[in-house]
Amino acid sequence: MSLARLIQVCGEVQCPRNVRAVHARIVTCGVEQDVFTNNHLISAYFKCHRVKDGRQLFDRMSKRNAKSWTALVYGYTQMGMTESVFQCIKAMVSDGFNLDYFSYVAAVSACASLGAARTGKEIHGRIYRMELELNSHVSNCLINMYGKCAVLEYARRVFDMTVEPNTVAWTSMISGYCQSGDSVGGFKIFSKSRNVGLAVNEFSCASVLAACAALEDLRMGMQVHCLAVKSGIRFDEYVVTCLINLYAKCGKLDLAQNAFEEAEIPHFSAWTALIGGFAQHGHRQQAIAVFARFLSLGLKPNEMTFAYVLGAAADASWVKVGEQLHAMIIKLGYASATLVGNAVLDFYSKCKLLDESSKAFLEICQHDTVSWNTLISGRVKSGCHGEVVELLTQMMREEFAPNLYTYSSILSFCGDLPALQWGRQTHCCILKPGFDSDVVVGSSLIDMYAKCGRLDDAHKTFDNLGSKNLVSWNTMLTGYAQHGFGYEALDLYELMQQYGVKPSSITFIGVLSACSHVGLVEKGLQSFDCMTKEYKIAPKVDHIACMVNLFARSGQTKRAYDFIKSFKTKPDKIVWRCLLSGCRTHKDLDLGRVAAENILSIDPHDTSAYVMLSNIFSDARMWKETADVRILMKEKALKKDPGYSWIELQHGVYCFTTTQFHGSNVQEILWGLTDQLFDAGYVQEKGGLELHFNVE
């Protein structure tokens, strides 16, 4: 066996000890190390992952040729050291060597890995200037690079100039379109490949299935599934994972489970996809069960697995499970990883365990925008508005730019307060980067303006949205309904149907609320029947509450009570409160007592139920019963929570209440409110408006 062949064999079997032994033998025997032998040694060292040894040998070489540089470049490429690839190519050109096909393949592959489209174009331009004829390897790498960099126009040009594109070229084009978000374009290329008689492989099949999942096109996905079965690749790990992901995205979890069970030995990614599918559709128990089965087989979860299963446990009723998962994450050393840390943070935020979420945030080694968004969103949902302002300020100081989700959280915060001026300022910030065209941010803007009572601004934003989804329609409709614009809400519902937008359960909450506000009892009943019979939407407690409110407000309290009793679903106290409110308005003493008793059986400390019952007795001049209720409230130490108001001043929100002022002098109350304002930290601007009260 020749020396060169011996070195090659040692490299192919990846035995660094033998490579070093051969190298040492060459040195000790005094055999002259020619360029040819050294080139083989460099390649062997890189194949054995001995990068340092290979580089040291290269640096000690007194003579090098183009093959020496190519061996180094190719070695770095195989090791995934893309930055080193670029440095070597620059040094190679500086030394006066021309790149060969292997070097170009390595350079373009490095650009693909880094997403460096500009450098890739420069390398492509150099190939063109050198008048090199593109072989299939270079062409395929260029197509792959442009596809991964989402420069589809250039990928298509290289593809069209290829005389006979092979399977790799077609597959690179399909995956390039699909990964860049142009799923329709990916379908077209896939169809053309089938028309020219190209066989389906696991990579093209996986790419098209991913595109079907992105579009939630179940019909096309099932056709590709059939094609995978006919082609004999349905058990490929990538195909199985993409099938599970497709069916999960389309809400067909039974088919996702079938695709998983059909695999003889499900790949790790298939387990993760199935857990994620159950979690994303709210099937917490199934997701946890699959994860438990996963652990029982001795498999170790990775970052993505933990992220999905924590998403399944992100509910107050599953806190114990989530805490156990967190303990496992700490034990396996994943707590500081950004992806897992964000999932832990999201879990505690959704469970409203804010102290724990703060600790989880601090444990993350490297924060990203998602970390901040999750922390801020948790505070917004928990009503901790003061902390939201502090966190946003800190986020800006640490130079994290807000994204779509950040702005959505800020707008939700502004709507909850409501803080119209902050909302408008946020709207201006959204306009600068052009985020206002995004349907998610647009829906948040509509919600913010609606909650602030600026329905004209909400409707303008709604009209300006380039594309509207169900959330946009629902937000505008419920905004009208909540502010008593019943007819406008119903007109919007009619328009929604004309555009072919299928209503959801939330849509009907808005419609029923609108009917309640304008007293359209029969219209509300027709809408309820349409929801259950035509759209097959099972009524929830919120829908029952809307219908009870509709009947009770119109004085049909008996009909409201019969409606409650007609459902097997146990009504919550909100349903009974709607009936109680109607009974008080229309002086139905008997049903009022029944409603109050049901509320107190659910929550014995519900202060508002006692107050409303007391008012019903008072209106009926039943003074003894009124006194008994008041005495019972004192014995239970129940007090009605005071309402409060707020005002925006100098970019701050100041809350105040008048309950602590018992005097009848209005001027004294106003001065007291002013004291509260200054105590809260308000500083009057120089030359600003002074506070004077002149109450006669």
Secondary structure, 3 states (H helix, E strand, C coil): CCHHHHHHHHHHCCCHHHHHHHHHHHHHCCCCCCHHHHHHHHHHHHHCCCHHHHHHHHHHCCCCCHHHHHHHHHHHHHCCCHHHHHHHHHHHHHCCCCCCHHHHHHHHHHHHHHCCHHHHHHHHHHHHHCCCCCCHHHHHHHHHHHHHCCCHHHHHHHHHHCCCCCHHHHHHHHHHHHHCCCHHHHHHHHHHHHHCCCCCCHHHHHHHHHHHHHHCCHHHHHHHHHHHHHHCCCCCHHHHHHHHHHHHHCCCHHHHHHHHHHCCCCCHHHHHHHHHHHHHCCCHHHHHHHHHHHHHCCCCCCHHHHHHHHHHCCCHHHHHHHHHHHHHHHHCCCCCCHHHHHHHHHHHHHCCCHHHHHHHHHHCCCCCHHHHHHHHHHHHHCCCHHHHHHHHHHHHHCCCCCCHHHHHHHHHHHHHCCCHHHHHHHHHHHHCCCHHHCHHHHHHHHHHHHHCCCHHHHHHHHHHCCCCCHHHHHHHHHHHHHCCCHHHHHHHHHHHHHCCCCCCHHHHHHHHHHHHHHCCHHHHHHHHHHHHHHCCCCCCHHHHHHHHHHHHHCCCHHHHHHHHHCCCCCCCHHHHHHHHHHHHHCCCHHHHHHHHHHHHHHCCCCHHHHHHHHHHHHHCCCHHHHHHHHHHHHHCCCCCCCCCEEEEECCEEEEECCCCCCCCCHHHHHHHHHHHHHHCCCCCCCCCCCCCCCCC
